[in-house]
């Protein structure tokens, strides 16, 4: 049985994360899910006796048999919670920094992952695939837009037309415009300048502007199947519509399904491979709205076997100054 005081502490922490840290609802839901493991681990034992609970929390999570990535998320969430508990709740000052240091991801065997990024060849196949309805046109343009921009699906489905400027290849990802960015970040981002792919995006852009749509991922009327000009808000599950449309259309044209995030991943991998200077690497990171180049490198800069071979064989032929500056940047 879950200890009631423990749950109250978790609930207070989640309120803090929402009201003070201002994390998004989706991030809050994930945090709640991860912290349920903390409650289940402690069971009916109060957090005031937390240092005596066995097995340790990292060992408990490792033994659940979940993926190393999931374990890492849960461990980081638990560490944030216990650090908050010491600072903000009475009666927990006994939790030492040394004990908090034990809340770290355990050693685990990480299985090799297959390459998940959408390639530019795949996007070109998508851009040239046949369409038969307005809905098909919308999702084809959306998929190409995801690759060119690297935008997250939640932000994309809430983009007003006014936030997209294809002439200057810019996107205003501004929460004040209604764009639902991760952690309510605010940034002007840019699309890759790939003419044949931009042609597909521009065709849809012209269509919705001529129709007077408020949103770039224009809503359709269920009665007429045409663009709904009276739809002035985005529903909570709008991203699901995009995923379903993508799966349906790709299946009909004989192309493999890739989730919207794989297009963002493809944007990052493609852009990072083109980068030749530290400034270019930093620009890619900022365009993904990451807090630092370390985040970008850790998530997206994973080379496939062919890339590794080429880079290894070219060692000694690269720009030593670039490598030195990159190492300095990542310190």
KESE-283044 format. One record per residue (C-alpha): y, x, z negated; residue in three letters. Coordinates in steps of 0.2 Angstrom, whole numbers, plus 5000, padded with zeros to 4 digits. Each point is the difference from the previous one (the first is absolute). Layout:
BEGIN
YXZALA...
END
This chain:
BEGIN
500050005000UNK501750075005UNK501150054985UNK501549875000UNK501350134994UNK499450125014UNK500349865013UNK501749974993UNK500550185002UNK499450005018UNK501049845003UNK501650084993UNK499750155010UNK499849905016UNK501649914996UNK500950164998UNK499450065016UNK500649855009UNK501749984991UNK500550194997UNK499050105013UNK500349865013UNK498350025008UNK499549875013UNK498949854997UNK498650085010UNK500150164990UNK500049904984UNK498449915005UNK499250175003UNK500650074984UNK499349854991UNK498350025009UNK499950184995UNK500549974982UNK498649874998UNK498850155000UNK501050074985UNK499749834991UNK498250005004UNK499750184995UNK500849974983UNK499249834998UNK500349934982UNK500650174994UNK501950014996UNK501050135010UNK500450064983UNK498350084999UNK500050055018UNK499750184998UNK498349964992UNK499349905014UNK498550075009UNK499750035014UNK501750065005UNK501049905012UNK499850125015UNK498250014997UNK499949814999UNK500949975016UNK499050145009UNK498449914995UNK500549845008UNK499550075017UNK501749965008UNK500850115013UNK500950164995UNK501649935007UNK499949844989UNK499650114985UNK501550105003UNK501149845000UNK499249934984UNK500250164991UNK501950025005UNK500349824995UNK499250034983UNK501050164997UNK501649915004UNK499549864988UNK499550114985UNK501650105002UNK501049845000UNK499049944985UNK500550164990UNK501949985004UNK500249814999UNK498849934987UNK500050034982UNK498450064992UNK499450115014UNK501050164997UNK498350084995UNK499550015018UNK500350195004UNK500550085015UNK498450105000UNK499049835000UNK501149945015UNK499550155009UNK498249955000UNK500449845010UNK499850095016UNK498849975015UNK498350074997UNK499150125013UNK499249895013UNK499150045016UNK501149935014UNK499049955016UNK500750055017UNK501149865007UNK500149965018UNK501650015010UNK500949844996UNK501750025009UNK500349905016UNK500350125015UNK501350005013UNK498749975013UNK499449844990UNK501849944999UNK500250025019UNK498449905003UNK500749864989UNK501750015008UNK499249975017UNK498749874995UNK500249835007UNK500849864991UNK499849815004UNK501149924987UNK501750024991UNK499050044984UNK499150145009UNK501650075006UNK500750004982UNK498550094993UNK499950135014UNK501850054998UNK499850004981UNK498550125001UNK501050125011UNK501549984988UNK499050054985UNK499450165009UNK501850055006UNK500849964983UNK498750044987UNK500749844991UNK498949924986UNK499349835005UNK501049914985UNK501650075006UNK499649965019UNK499649824998UNK501749974990UNK501150105013UNK501449895006UNK500550035018UNK501750064994UNK499150154992UNK499350065016UNK501050115012UNK498950065015UNK501550075009UNK500250134986UNK498149994995UNK500549954982UNK499449884987UNK501049954985UNK498749984986UNK501249934988UNK499449884986UNK501749925001UNK499649945017UNK498449924994UNK498850155005UNK498650014987UNK499950194998UNK498850094988UNK500950024983UNK501549925008UNK500550165008UNK501550005012UNK500050115016UNK500550015018UNK498450055010UNK499750055018UNK498749965013UNK499150145010UNK500850025017UNK498549975011UNK500649915016UNK498549915006UNK499649934982UNK501849954998UNK499949905016UNK498849884991UNK501149994985UNK501649975009UNK499249865011UNK499649904984UNK501750044992UNK500849935015UNK498949844999UNK500449964982UNK501950045002UNK500149885015UNK499149874990UNK501150034984UNK498750044988UNK500550064983UNK498550114997UNK499350145011UNK498249944996UNK500649835006UNK499249844991UNK499249875012UNK500149814998UNK498349934997UNK500449855011UNK500750095016UNK499350184998UNK501750065004UNK501250104990UNK500649904985UNK501950024999UNK500149904984UNK498950124990UNK501350094989UNK498850084987UNK498450105000UNK498549944990UNK499150104987UNK498450025011UNK500950045016UNK499150175002UNK498349915000UNK500649915016UNK500350165008UNK498350074995UNK499149855007UNK501050005016UNK499650185003UNK498149984996UNK499949855012UNK500950075014UNK499250185000UNK498349914999UNK500549905016UNK500650155010UNK498550114994UNK500950124990UNK499550064982UNK500949934985UNK501250114990UNK500949944985UNK501950015000UNK500050144988UNK499050115013UNK501449985012UNK501250074986UNK498750144998UNK500050035018UNK501950015001UNK500050134986UNK498650115007UNK500749995018UNK501850054993UNK499450144989UNK499050085014UNK501650005010UNK501050084986UNK500550185003UNK501250034986UNK500249964982UNK501549895004UNK498849905012UNK498749994986UNK501349934988UNK500649885013UNK498349935002UNK499849984981UNK501749914998UNK499649895015UNK498449944991UNK501149974985UNK499150124989UNK500850074984UNK499550185006UNK499150105013UNK498650034987UNK499649825001UNK499950005019UNK499050165001UNK498849934987UNK499749835008UNK500150045019UNK499950185004UNK498150005000UNK499450095016UNK498549955010UNK498750145004UNK500750045017UNK501850024992UNK499350114987UNK499150115013UNK501650025011UNK501050044985UNK498850134993UNK499950085017UNK501950015001UNK500250084984UNK501150155001UNK500949935016UNK501149874990UNK501750024994UNK500050104983UNK501749944996UNK499549825002UNK498550024988UNK501050094987UNK501449865000UNK498649874999UNK499250084985UNK501750014992UNK500349815003UNK498349954993UNK500250104984UNK
END
